[in-house]
Amino acid sequence: MIIKVLLTIIFLAIMVGVGVISRKQASSVDGFVLGGRSVGPWLTAFAFGTSYFSAVVFVGYAGQFGWKYGLSSAWIGIGNAVIGSLLAWIILGRRTKLMTQHIESRTMPDFFGTRFNDQGLRVAASIIAFVFLIPYTAGVYSGISRLFEMGFNIPYEYCVVIMSILTAVYVILGGYKATAMNDFIQGIIMLFGIVAVIAAVLAAQGGLATAVEKLAQLPSDTDPSMNGGFASWFGPDPWGLLGVVVLTSLGTMGLPQMVGKFYSITDESAIKRGTVISTIFAFIVAGGCYFLGGFGRLYDPVIAANGKIAYDSIVPAMLVTLPDVLIALVVLLVLSASMSTLASLVLTSSSTMTLDLIYRDKKSAPGEVMDGSIDDEVSEKIERRKVVVMRVLIVFFIVISLMIALNPPTFIAQLMGISWGALAGAFLAPFMLGLYWRGATTASVWACFVWGVGLTVVNMLLGNPINPINCGAIAMIGGFPVVWLTSILSPKMSKDSVDKMFECYNK
């Protein structure tokens, strides 16, 4: 216990220390939200990866999908690396950096409002982002609770409150730069932690070959006469597995807190290096998490009060027999993953609410000059005021998250399906096509907002007749034909204004 507590205190002290060191760079809006658009490839790649993979993946997803699909769940991690990281950087990295800088966009809602010349889109997108990031945060807290109860044997409420306060401190002090620097430190812990935990769990089962052989002897849930499904290449339910791969991999390209990482990177050469670093990180962390979860059936399941398997308790049950030093490392691993994601979520939410709802500046189109410009002193005061409001909203968002965390609902995977389905279903298609296709129209973005949020909410109100995870995947993929068809049928945007926005790619 002394080892666990000591390591945790050192870890948290470093996190706060980074916030103190970074505070001078967080005095302006660009500095606070984007790190001055000068964050290097290593920090950006680790910030992308650590925001992507939290306790939701390590505890919730790895436990539930490892139980359902066995070793084939490792395909989810591979999909996260190839689609969610490699393709996300290749498809979005350069174009997001250049266009958002060209049109002076700081957030995803701001991009929609400026790119499609409709400030109503900016308001709607900011409300969608704020509302549906809340269940995401609840999932992060729910995952952390299981590990704290296992590692420290004390009520997790105290640990969650402390974690929230310290996360708020370093984000409020240092903004995005402090978050990115801490993400790098947390990412290193995650890399070493997942490798050590996998090695220890396999050793406890007699080695990799023995563990796989044990899995191969387990009967299928649907057909008890058949064995070997949980140790096969594509598992007992390939189509269900594909839905999870699509949701957890494609979704990153439509989430504000993920896409925002491309706004802040220094230049195009840094994007190329960041692509490689981020992909390798995802292969190790995500692939490792799902590979570990694939052996969950070799342990006795925890049965919830309703008589069903408590999926979120599967991974903690696998780890409870590990040596104390490794349990301390696991706690730090999950704490690192969760604090990085939480920091990214609260920073995204507060900046969106401040810049897109409270202070919606009138913006000129690229190449135009605004009349009646204010002097530098007044402008500096407004910038400082915006940063203060963002810091207040960070506290507000964390308080809301805590209220949910102290009474965590449903399984983590279902929370994430709702959150990712609505956000990526609404944002993915119009954002990606807005970067590449001059023919995308304002009406098509509105249509996709209604499609993504509407499908997710209606499905939820009807009691989830479509599994939330599959519903999220349908919302994301379906957004592309929605945007394409609506753009064909709706009035086109001004060719001159669109051409000016796309000029940035000619440089």
Buried (B, 14 or more C-beta within 10 A) or exposed (E): EEEBEEBBEEBBEBBBBBBEBBBEBBBBBBBBBBBBBBBBBBBBBBBBBBBBBBBBBBBBBBBBBBBBBBBBBBBBBBBBBBBBBBBBBEBBBBBBBBBBBBBEBBBBBBBBBBBBBBBEBBBBBBBBBBBBBBBBBBBBBBBBBBBBBBBBEEEBEEBBBEBBBBBBBBBBBBBBBBBBBBBBBBBEBBBBBBEBBBEBBBEBBEEEEEBBEBBBEBEBEEEEEEBBBBBBEBBBBEEBBBBBBBBBBBBBBBBBBBBBBBBBBBEEEBBBBBBBBBBBBBBBBBBBBBBBBBBBBBBEBBEEEEEEBBBBBBBBBBBEEBEEEBBBBBBBBBBBBBBBBBBBBBBBBBBBBBBBBEBBEEBEBBEEEEEEEEEEEEEEEBBEBBBEBBBEBBBEBBEBBBEBBEEBEBBBBBBBBBBBBBBBBBBBBBBBBBBEBEBBBBBBBBBBBEBBBBBBBEBBEEEBEBBBBBBBBBBBBBBBEBBBEBBEEBEBBEEEBBEBBBEBEEE
